[in-house]
Amino acid sequence: MTVAVGAPFRTVRELWPIAWPVILSGLVALFINGNDAFLLVGSSDKVLASAVAASAVQFVAAMVVTGLVGSSQVLISRAIGSGRRDRAARRADAGLWLGMWGGTGAGVLLVFAGPVLLWLLSGPAIDGDFARAYLTVTVAALPFVGLGSALRARLAGLAQARGLLFASIAAAAVDVAVAVVLNHMIGPFGVAIGTVAGSIANALVLAWFAVRRLPAPTGVRAPRATAVFGVSRGDLRDLLALGWPEAILYGASSGAAVVVAWLLSDGPAADLAASRILELTTSSIAWIVLTGIGTAATTLLGRSLGGGDLPAFRRILRHTLIVTLSVAAGIVVLGLLLYIPILGLFAPSSVREASVPVVWLAFAQVPLMALHVPVTAAVRAMKDTRTPMIASLIAEYAVFLPLGWVLTRVIVLGLTGVFIAHVVFWVVSVLIVGIRLIGRIRTPHTLV
């Protein structure tokens, strides 16, 4: 009995050193991503709504790049589990190459495709010219997003996550300082420049940790600057095999913000502004906390599979589920009690009034996220990135988009319709990934 009771705490002790820096760095990164909304919340609803639309398009591109290189964490952790530190270093170098050139390519593509996307999104709530100009500034951040994402995956895969926190703090400090000063001097475009400056700072601090601080304790050599000019084709091929489904997954998931902007663009600007504030301050915070635990679990699960330890894999998965569901319960209880009073301290009355009827739906997503995170971490550790991708595509575009259109445009539920569709999205996604995971666990030879 003592072992049974103590086992979950053993797993928590293994998860915690990796998870807490990831969680805190994610919360700081969320602040950076939402900096546009918070600094512009005092502007007109239309200016804020337009910046939200532009940021949504840029965020999709950033997340595609992040997904493309983020799976190097799985390859690195599995290589460490099998004792191949030389392979771990090569996998990490492949991530740097892909992050640099994937981010650069995404930026060039968005320069041309971004204005078209914003034209398609534009409605009475959005100033199309302002949104396009705002986007043109922020695309410059994408190469640094790619490099930063590759370095984050490296540190997480090596279970050395503290650098992520320091990098996020530095990025936040630079982003906010530049945005506040330039917003005062030149207006909203100063906020966009702050976004670029923060991305540069994030990549520089992560690089310092990877090069100067971590090679000795991890036993894995430092990244090579020449990696951005050429890496092993085999390592790059292996990374792309895992990365392209995650790029689609991340793009499809972050595409929800674009879909929401389109669904609400014909309604009051306050609804679109409220959707952004609600997303940043409810589900996004919960998601970052839970995915921080999931990132740690992915590293531990990958190591267990790399070493062929299936009992450890099952133990870590089971206990991670207990942890995420417990965290979700706390978030829901506190959120329902405190959210509206806190919102009233900084948001305009129009945003607060639009938010009140849907707060409970925003928090209803959290327990579903708590189920989704561990099962997704488990299939990723198995080097299965296609199942989460398929789940996201089905849930987002076969369920969320048509259901959201019916609820917002046909039944005219507005913001309420969007959040009902969000809840259904999570139900569908959890079912698809969960069924796949159960099937593979029942056939142990497929786990490794």
N, C-alpha and C positions, 0 to 999 in steps of 0.2 A: 504493500500500500504506500509505503514511503517513497518508493521509486516512482509509482504512478503519479503521486501528487507532485513530486519534485521535478519530474521530467519536463512539464511545460515551462517551469522557471529556468531550467537548463537551456531550453531553446530561446527563451527571452534573453538570457545572458549572452547567447551567441548572436542574436539578432541586434541587440541594442547598440553595441559599439559601431556597427555599420549604419543602422537605421537613423540614429538621432542626428548625425551631421547631414544626412540626406534630407531628412524632414525639415530641419531648420534652413538648409540651403534652398530647398524647394519653396518654403514660405517666403524667404527673401526674394527668390526669383519671381514668385507670384506677385509680390509687391512691385517688382520692376515691371512685369508685364501689365499690371493694372495701374501703373503710375500715370499713364495717359488719362485714364478715366478719373482718377482722384484729383489730378492737377487741373483737369478741365471741367470738373463737376460744377465749378462756379461760373462757367461760361454758359452760353445758351444751350438748351437741350439739343438744338440742331448741330451745333459745333461738336458737342460730345458724341452725338449719334454718328456723325460723319467720321470722327476719329475712331470710334468703335468699329465701324465698317472697314476702314483702312487697316486697322490693327488686326482685325479678324483675318483678312486676306494674307497679310504678312506672317501672321502666326501659323497659318496652315503651311506655308512654305518652310518656316523654321522647324515645325514639327516633322515634316517629311524628311528634312535633313537629319534631324535628331534621331528619328526612327531608323534611318539608313545606316547610321554608324553605331547606334546604341547597343545593338546586339553583339558588338565586340566584347561587352561585359560577359556574356555567356561563354564565348570562346576562351576568354582569358581565365575565367574561374574554372572551367573544365580542364584547361591546360595545367593550372596550378594544382588541381586535385589529382592529376595523373603524374605530377612531379616534373612537368616539361616547362620550365621557366623560360627557356629559349623560345619555345613556341608562343608562350604568353606575350613575350616582347614583340615578336613578329606580328601577331594578331593586333596588338595595340598600334603598331606602326601602320598597318593597313587601315585602321580606323582614322588615323591622322590624314592619310592621303585622301580617303573618301570624304572626310569631313571638309577639308579645304576645298576640293574641287566640286564636291556636291553642293556646298554652300554657295560657291561662286556661280556655278551653273544655275542654281535656283534664283539667285539675284538677277542674273541677266534675263532669264525667262520671265521673271515677274515685272521687269521694266516694261516688257512688251505686252504681256498677258494681263497684268494687274489692272490697267485702265479699262480693259474690256470687262473683266469681272466686276469691277465697281460700277460700270455702266449698267450691267445686268442687275446689280443689286439696288441701284438708285431708285428711290421713291420719294414721296413728299417729306419723309423724315430725314433724308440725307442730302447734303450739299455735295454733288458729284465732283465738282471742280476742286473743292477743298480736300475731299477724300483722296482723289488721285494724286494731288501734290504732296499730301502727307505720306502716302505710300511710297512715293518716289524717294523720299528721304530715308525711310526706315529700311529699304531693301539693302542699303549699304552694310547693315549689320549681319547679313546672312553668312558670309564667309567665316566670320568670327563665331557665329552660332555653331557652324559645322566643326570648327577646331575645338571649341569649348565642349561640345557634346562628345567628341572623341576622347578628350582628356577626362571628362567626367566618367565615361564608361571604363576607361583604364583604371582610374582610382577606385571605382566601385568594384570592379572585377578583382582587384588586388586586396579588397577589404580594407582600404586605406581612405576612408571617406571624409576625414576631417578637412582635407583641402577643399572639398566642395563647399563647405560652409564659409571658409575664409574667402573663397573666390566670389561667392554670392554676396557676402557683406561688402566686399570691395566694389563689386558691380553696382550694388544698390546705392552706395555712397556717391559714386561717380555719376550714375544715372540721375539721381535726385538733385545733386548739386548743379549739374549742367542744365537739367530741365528747369529747375526753379529760376536760375539766373537768366537763362535765355528766354524762358516764357515771359519773364518780366520785360526783357529787352525787345524781343521780336515777336512775341505772341506764341500761339499754339505750335508753330513749327520748331520752336526751341525744345518742346517736349519730345518731338520726333528725333532731334539731334541727340538728346539725352539718351534715348534708347540705343542709338548706335554706340555712343561712348561707353555705356554700361556693358555692352556685349564685348567690346575690345578689352575692357578692364577684366572681365570674367575670364576670358581666354588667357590673358597674360599671367594672372595669378595661378590658374590651374597649371600652366606650363612651368611656372617656377616650382611648384610642388612636385610635379612629375620629374623635373630634371635635377633639382637641388636637394630635395628632402627625402624622397621615397626609394630610390634604387637600393641603398644599403639595407634597410629593414625588410624589404620584400624579396631581395635576391634577384630581382628582375632589372635588367639594365635600363638606363634612362632612354627616353624616346630620342630618335635621331632626327635632326632638322632636315636631313636629306630625304626623309620619308615622304615629305610633301611633293617630292619630284619623282619618286619611283619606289615601288615595293614589289615583293614577290607576287607573281600572278596567282599562285596557288592560294596564298593567304587572302588576297583580295577576292578571289573567286569564292572562297569559303565564307567570307564576311558578306559578300553580296547575296549569297544563297540564303542567309538568314536575314539580311538587312532589307531586301526589297519588300518582303511581306510586312515588315514592321514599318517601313516608310509609308506603305499604303494604309496600314492600321493607324498610324499617328496622323496622317493626312486626313483620313476619313473621320477620325475622332474629333480632331480640331476643326474639321469642316462643319461641325455642328454650329460653331459660332457664325459661320457664313450663312448657313441655312436659317438660323434664328434671325440674323439681320435681314434676310430676304423676307421671311415670314412676317416680320413686324414692320417692314419698311413702309407699308401702306397705312399703318396705324399712327397713334400719337407718338411723337418723339420721346415722350416720357416713358413709354413702355419699352422702347429699345434701350434707353439709358438705364432703366430699372433692371432689364435683363442682364446687362453687363455688370452692374453693381451686385446683383444677387448672385451671379455666377462667381464673381471674384470672392465674395464674402461668405458663401455657404458651401456649395458643392466643390469648388476649387480648393478651398482650405482642407476640407475633409479628404479629397482625393490626394492631395500632396502628403498628408499625414499617412494615409493608408498605403500609397505607393512607395513611400519611404521604407515602410516595413516590407513591402513587396520587393523592393530593390535588394534589401539585405537578404531576404529569403531566396531570391534568385541566385545570389552568390553562394549561399550555403547549399542550396539544392543542386546547383551546378557542380560544386566540389564533390558532393556525395555521389553524384552520378559519374563524375570523372574518375573517382576512386572505386566505383562499382559497389558502393555501400547502399543497397536498396532499403534496408530497415531504417537507416538514418534519413533517407529521402522521405519515407512515409511519416516518420516522427516529426520532421521539420514542417512538412505540409500540414499535418493535423494540428500542431500547436500554433502555427501561423494563423490558421483559420480562427482558433480560439482568441488569439490576440486581436486580430482585425475586427472581429465581431464585438469584442468588449470595448474597443476604442470607439467603434461606430455607435454603440449604445450611449456612451458618455457624450459624444458630439450631438446626438439627436436631443437628448434631454436638456443639455445646457443651451443648445441653439434655440429650441422652441421657447425657452424661458427668457433669454436675454437678447435675441437678435433684434427685434423691432425697437426696443428702447435704445440700443446702441446705434442702429441705423439712423434714428432721429437726431443723433448728435452731429452728424456731418452731411447727411443727404438732404437735398431740397424737398419740400413738401410733396411736389408732384411725383418724385421718385418713391418716396415713402408710401404714399397712397396707392401707387401702382403695385408695390411690393407686398403689402399686408395680406391680400387674399391668397397669395401663392407661396408664402414662406413654408407652410407645412409640406407642400409638394417638393420644395427644394430640399428639405431635410429627409424626405421619404426616399431619396436616391441613395442616401449614405449606407444603410444596411446592405443594399444590393452591391454597392461598390466594395464593401467589406468581404463579400463572397467572391466578387470578380477578381480582386487583386491576388489572393493566394493561388487560385486555380490557374490564372494566367502566368504567374511566376513559375508554377510547376511545369506547364507545357513548354514555356520558354527554356527552362533548364534542360528539357529533353531535346532541345534544338528544333522544336516545333513552333515556328513563328507564323505558319500559315493559318492555323486554327484561329488564333486571335484576330488575324486579318479578316478571315471569312466572317467571323462573328460580328466584327465591327461594320463591315460592308453591308451585311444583311440587316443588322439592327439599325444602322444609320439611314441607309438609302432605300431599303425595302419596307422599313417599318416607320422610323422617325419622320422622314421627309413626307411621305404621303399622309400619315396620320396627323402630323403637324399642320399640313396644308388644309386638311378637312376641318380640324379643330379651330384653326385661326381664321381661315378664309371662308369656309362654308358655314360652320356652326357659329363662327365669330366669337370665340372664347378669348381671343387675344393672348395675353401673357399666360393665363391659366392653361390654355390649350397647349402652349409650348412646353410647360412643365409637366403636364400629363404625358405628353409624348416622350419627354425625357425619362420618366419612370418606366414606361413601357420599353424604351430602348435598353435600359439596364437589365430588365427581366429577360429579354430575348438574348442579350449578349451572354449573361451568366449561364443560361440554359445550354447554349451552343458549346461554350468552352467547357463547362462542367461535364456534359455528356461525353465529350471527347476525352477528357482526363480520366473519367471513370473507366472508359473502355481500355485505355492504355494501362492503367494500374492493374486491371484484371488480366493483362497479358504482360507479365514482368519483362520478358525478353525484349519488348519494344522500348523499354525505358532508356536503355543505354545504346 
